[in-house]
Amino acid sequence: MLETKTRIALVLLLWLPSTLICPSLAPAGETFLIWPDLAPGETTKQVGVPMPADGKSDPPIVRLKDVTSPKMEVFLPEGKSSGAAVLILPGGGYNYVVPNLEGSELATKLNEQGITAFVLNYRTKNTKEGPHWKRPLADSRRAMRVIRSRAAEWKLDPAKLGLVGFSAGGQLAAIHLTNEIKAYEPIDAIDEASAAANFALLIYPWQMYDKKTDRLIPEIVPDEGTPPTFIVHTHDDKSTSLGAVLFYSALKKSNVPGELHVYTTGGHGYGTRPRNGSVIHTWPDRAVEWLRLRGLTVPN
């Protein structure tokens, strides 16, 4: 009898999810490198070096520099999935990436709406010579192709894949969306998938405006082929909102659905967090409304 009970106990132990046996073993989400070996042109596989905390932010803001091997983390909805997903490109001026403030914190909010999210730690600067968006552009295109090629595995609709960019990631996303430049040579079957986004969110996109020409920088060329885009900026952002305004204007002229919010205060680099003297932290609510109207969230 004892032997039989022991066998039953062992079967139950093997069957039970690891989170019930030991909560500390709960999976945080799949994390993987987007290139099968070295990224194009690289000689090292460095996933990033953490920079010292500023001691002011709560929770602390994570900053990773010296990224040569891009890594992507998957955030899956706990409940029903809408079939939509976003690839999130954090900011950091291409010097580093900020995967929590401008990545996972939005990912969890979108998960609540049934949207799957992927946060990409793309490659950071390795030289003073630019343009610094070239290597990250190869990474963002590769990441989108990885997502689309594995859409069935994550129960995603390949026609509902969006791109979200914060700050420098916003500039990168805008180039990805509007420029057909070939970022890298295909290396495997994954690169047969499309890197196109079906919708986009640009959150305080950085340096899209060229003061000398009073236009968008040459690499950003919105037209009728640009996907519907939601844009957030602030009036007091030193990385001027004029780029956001010009991007929206181009969407309007091309008859592409768009939505632009320019808040009076909030500055730059707030992610989804509150700022004193501002209501900028409410922008995710506006974004969710926009996503819901486009049928990208789980119905209420």
C-alpha positions as CSV (number, residue, x, y, z in Angstrom):
1,M,0.0,0.0,0.0
2,L,2.8,2.4,0.9
3,E,4.5,1.7,-2.4
4,T,1.3,2.5,-4.3
5,K,0.8,5.8,-2.4
6,T,4.4,6.8,-3.1
7,R,3.9,6.1,-6.8
8,I,0.8,8.3,-6.9
9,A,2.5,11.1,-5.1
10,L,5.4,11.0,-7.5
11,V,3.0,11.1,-10.5
12,L,1.2,14.1,-9.0
13,L,4.5,15.8,-8.3
14,L,5.6,15.4,-11.9
15,W,2.2,16.6,-13.2
16,L,1.8,19.7,-11.1
17,P,3.0,23.0,-12.6
18,S,6.4,24.0,-11.2
19,T,4.8,27.3,-10.0
20,L,2.6,25.3,-7.6
21,I,5.5,23.2,-6.3
22,C,7.9,26.1,-5.9
23,P,6.7,29.7,-6.8
24,S,10.4,30.8,-7.2
25,L,10.5,28.5,-10.3
26,A,7.8,30.5,-12.1
27,P,8.9,31.3,-15.6
28,A,9.6,35.0,-16.2
29,G,9.0,34.6,-20.0
30,E,11.0,33.2,-22.8
31,T,14.2,35.1,-23.6
32,F,16.4,34.4,-26.6
33,L,18.9,35.8,-29.0
34,I,17.5,36.8,-32.3
35,W,20.6,35.9,-34.4
36,P,21.6,32.2,-34.6
37,D,25.3,33.1,-34.2
38,L,27.1,36.5,-34.3
39,A,25.0,39.4,-35.3
40,P,26.0,40.8,-38.8
41,G,29.4,42.4,-38.6
42,E,30.0,41.5,-34.9
43,T,32.9,39.7,-33.4
44,T,31.5,39.2,-29.9
45,K,28.3,38.0,-28.3
46,Q,27.7,40.5,-25.5
47,V,24.1,40.8,-24.3
48,G,24.8,44.0,-22.4
49,V,26.7,45.5,-19.4
50,P,24.5,47.0,-16.7
51,M,25.2,50.6,-16.0
52,P,25.2,52.0,-12.4
53,A,21.7,53.0,-11.0
54,D,21.1,56.7,-10.8
55,G,19.9,56.3,-7.2
56,K,16.9,58.6,-7.8
57,S,14.4,56.3,-9.6
58,D,12.0,53.9,-7.8
59,P,12.0,51.3,-9.0
60,P,15.5,51.6,-10.4
61,I,15.9,52.1,-14.1
62,V,17.8,49.4,-15.9
63,R,20.4,50.6,-18.5
64,L,22.4,48.2,-20.6
65,K,25.4,49.3,-22.7
66,D,27.8,47.5,-25.0
67,V,25.1,45.2,-26.5
68,T,26.5,43.3,-29.5
69,S,24.2,40.2,-29.3
70,P,20.5,41.4,-29.3
71,K,18.2,39.6,-26.9
72,M,14.4,39.6,-26.9
73,E,12.0,38.8,-24.1
74,V,8.5,37.5,-24.5
75,F,5.6,38.8,-22.4
76,L,2.5,36.7,-22.8
77,P,-1.0,37.7,-21.6
78,E,-2.1,35.6,-18.6
79,G,-5.7,35.6,-19.8
80,K,-7.2,35.5,-23.3
81,S,-5.1,36.7,-26.2
82,S,-6.4,39.1,-28.8
83,G,-3.9,37.6,-31.4
84,A,-2.1,41.0,-31.6
85,A,1.5,41.6,-30.6
86,V,4.0,44.4,-30.5
87,L,7.8,44.6,-30.7
88,I,9.0,47.2,-28.2
89,L,12.2,49.2,-29.0
90,P,13.5,50.9,-25.8
91,G,15.4,54.2,-25.9
92,G,18.8,55.3,-24.7
93,G,20.2,57.4,-27.5
94,Y,21.7,54.3,-29.0
95,N,24.3,54.5,-26.2
96,Y,22.3,51.9,-24.1
97,V,18.9,50.4,-23.9
98,V,16.3,50.8,-21.1
99,P,14.4,47.5,-21.1
100,N,12.2,48.1,-18.0
101,L,11.2,51.7,-18.1
102,E,10.7,51.7,-21.8
103,G,10.0,48.0,-22.3
104,S,8.6,45.6,-19.7
105,E,6.5,48.2,-17.9
106,L,4.5,48.9,-21.0
107,A,4.5,45.2,-22.0
108,T,2.7,44.2,-18.8
109,K,0.0,46.9,-19.4
110,L,-0.6,45.6,-22.9
111,N,-0.7,42.1,-21.6
112,E,-3.8,43.2,-19.6
113,Q,-5.5,44.0,-22.9
114,G,-4.7,40.6,-24.4
115,I,-1.7,41.9,-26.4
116,T,1.5,39.9,-26.5
117,A,4.7,42.0,-26.2
118,F,8.3,41.4,-27.1
119,V,11.0,43.7,-25.7
120,L,14.2,43.9,-27.8
121,N,17.6,44.8,-26.5
122,Y,19.1,45.9,-29.8
123,R,22.7,46.7,-30.4
124,T,24.2,49.8,-29.0
125,K,26.9,52.2,-30.3
126,N,30.3,50.7,-30.9
127,T,31.9,53.7,-32.5
128,K,31.5,57.5,-32.7
129,E,30.8,57.2,-36.4
130,G,27.2,57.1,-37.5
131,P,24.5,56.7,-38.5
132,H,23.9,54.8,-35.2
133,W,20.5,53.5,-36.3
134,K,21.9,51.1,-38.9
135,R,22.8,48.1,-36.7
136,P,19.7,48.5,-34.5
137,L,17.6,48.6,-37.7
138,A,19.0,45.2,-38.7
139,D,18.0,44.0,-35.3
140,S,14.5,45.4,-35.4
141,R,13.8,43.9,-38.8
142,R,15.2,40.5,-37.8
143,A,13.1,40.6,-34.6
144,M,9.9,41.3,-36.5
145,R,10.7,38.4,-38.8
146,V,11.3,36.1,-35.9
147,I,8.0,37.0,-34.4
148,R,6.1,36.6,-37.6
149,S,7.8,33.3,-38.4
150,R,6.8,31.9,-35.0
151,A,3.3,33.5,-34.9
152,A,1.5,30.2,-34.8
153,E,3.5,29.1,-31.8
154,W,2.5,32.2,-29.8
155,K,-1.1,32.1,-31.2
156,L,-0.6,35.4,-33.0
157,D,-2.3,36.8,-36.1
158,P,0.6,37.7,-38.5
159,A,-1.6,40.6,-39.7
160,K,-1.7,42.2,-36.2
161,L,1.9,42.8,-35.4
162,G,2.9,46.3,-34.3
163,L,6.0,48.3,-33.6
164,V,6.5,50.4,-30.5
165,G,9.4,52.8,-30.1
166,F,10.5,55.0,-27.1
167,S,12.9,57.9,-27.6
168,A,15.8,56.7,-29.8
169,G,13.7,53.5,-30.2
170,G,11.0,55.8,-31.6
171,Q,13.4,57.2,-34.2
172,L,14.4,53.7,-35.0
173,A,10.8,52.5,-35.3
174,A,10.0,55.5,-37.6
175,I,12.9,54.5,-39.9
176,H,11.8,50.8,-39.8
177,L,8.2,51.8,-40.7
178,T,9.0,54.2,-43.6
179,N,12.3,53.3,-45.2
180,E,12.9,50.3,-47.4
181,I,16.7,50.3,-47.0
182,K,18.1,46.8,-46.9
183,A,19.5,46.4,-43.4
184,Y,21.3,43.1,-43.7
185,E,21.7,40.1,-46.0
186,P,19.3,37.2,-45.5
187,I,20.8,34.3,-43.5
188,D,18.1,31.7,-43.1
189,A,14.4,30.8,-43.6
190,I,13.3,33.3,-41.0
191,D,14.4,36.1,-43.2
192,E,11.8,35.0,-45.8
193,A,9.1,36.4,-43.4
194,S,8.0,40.1,-43.7
195,A,9.5,42.6,-41.3
196,A,6.6,45.0,-41.9
197,A,4.5,46.4,-39.0
198,N,0.7,46.6,-39.3
199,F,0.4,49.4,-36.7
200,A,2.8,51.5,-34.6
201,L,3.2,53.6,-31.5
202,L,5.9,56.2,-31.3
203,I,6.4,57.4,-27.8
204,Y,8.4,60.7,-27.5
205,P,10.4,59.8,-30.6
206,W,13.8,61.3,-30.5
207,Q,15.5,63.5,-33.1
208,M,13.1,63.0,-36.0
209,Y,13.2,66.7,-36.8
210,D,15.9,68.3,-38.9
211,K,16.2,72.0,-37.8
212,K,18.2,72.9,-40.8
213,T,15.6,71.9,-43.3
214,D,12.5,72.3,-41.1
215,R,11.5,68.8,-42.1
216,L,11.8,65.2,-40.9
217,I,15.3,63.7,-41.1
218,P,15.8,62.2,-44.6
219,E,15.6,58.6,-43.4
220,I,12.0,59.0,-42.2
221,V,9.6,59.2,-45.2
222,P,6.0,58.5,-44.2
223,D,3.6,57.9,-47.1
224,E,0.5,55.9,-48.0
225,G,2.3,52.7,-47.2
226,T,3.0,53.7,-43.6
227,P,0.8,51.8,-41.1
228,P,-1.7,53.5,-38.8
229,T,0.3,55.2,-36.0
230,F,-0.3,56.5,-32.5
231,I,2.1,59.3,-31.4
232,V,2.9,60.8,-28.0
233,H,5.1,63.8,-27.2
234,T,5.3,66.7,-24.8
235,H,5.6,70.5,-25.5
236,D,8.5,70.9,-23.1
237,D,10.6,68.0,-24.5
238,K,14.0,69.2,-25.6
239,S,13.9,66.6,-28.3
240,T,11.2,68.7,-30.0
241,S,7.7,67.5,-30.7
242,L,8.0,69.1,-34.2
243,G,9.1,65.7,-35.5
244,A,6.0,64.1,-34.1
245,V,3.8,66.8,-35.6
246,L,5.5,66.5,-39.0
247,F,5.1,62.7,-38.9
248,Y,1.4,63.0,-38.1
249,S,1.0,65.6,-40.8
250,A,2.5,63.2,-43.4
251,L,0.1,60.5,-42.3
252,K,-2.8,62.9,-42.7
253,K,-1.7,64.0,-46.2
254,S,-1.3,60.3,-47.2
255,N,-4.8,59.4,-45.8
256,V,-3.2,57.0,-43.2
257,P,-5.1,56.8,-39.8
258,G,-3.1,58.5,-37.1
259,E,-3.5,59.9,-33.6
260,L,-1.2,62.6,-32.1
261,H,-1.1,63.7,-28.4
262,V,1.2,66.5,-27.4
263,Y,1.0,67.0,-23.6
264,T,2.0,70.4,-22.1
265,T,4.5,69.0,-19.6
266,G,6.3,65.8,-18.9
267,G,9.7,66.3,-20.5
268,H,11.4,63.2,-21.9
269,G,12.1,59.7,-20.7
270,Y,9.1,59.1,-18.5
271,G,8.1,55.7,-19.9
272,T,4.7,55.0,-18.4
273,R,5.6,56.5,-15.0
274,P,4.1,59.7,-13.5
275,R,5.9,63.0,-13.6
276,N,5.3,65.9,-11.1
277,G,3.1,68.7,-12.6
278,S,2.0,66.5,-15.5
279,V,-0.6,64.1,-16.6
280,I,1.7,62.4,-19.0
281,H,1.3,59.1,-17.2
282,T,-2.2,58.8,-18.7
283,W,-0.9,58.3,-22.2
284,P,-1.2,54.5,-22.0
285,D,-4.9,54.9,-21.4
286,R,-5.2,56.8,-24.7
287,A,-3.1,54.2,-26.5
288,V,-5.3,51.4,-25.2
289,E,-8.4,53.3,-26.5
290,W,-6.8,53.6,-29.9
291,L,-5.8,50.0,-30.0
292,R,-9.3,48.9,-28.9
293,L,-10.9,51.0,-31.7
294,R,-8.6,49.1,-34.1
295,G,-9.8,45.8,-32.8
296,L,-6.4,44.9,-31.4
297,T,-7.4,44.2,-27.7
298,V,-9.6,41.6,-26.1
299,P,-13.2,42.8,-26.0
300,N,-14.4,44.2,-22.7
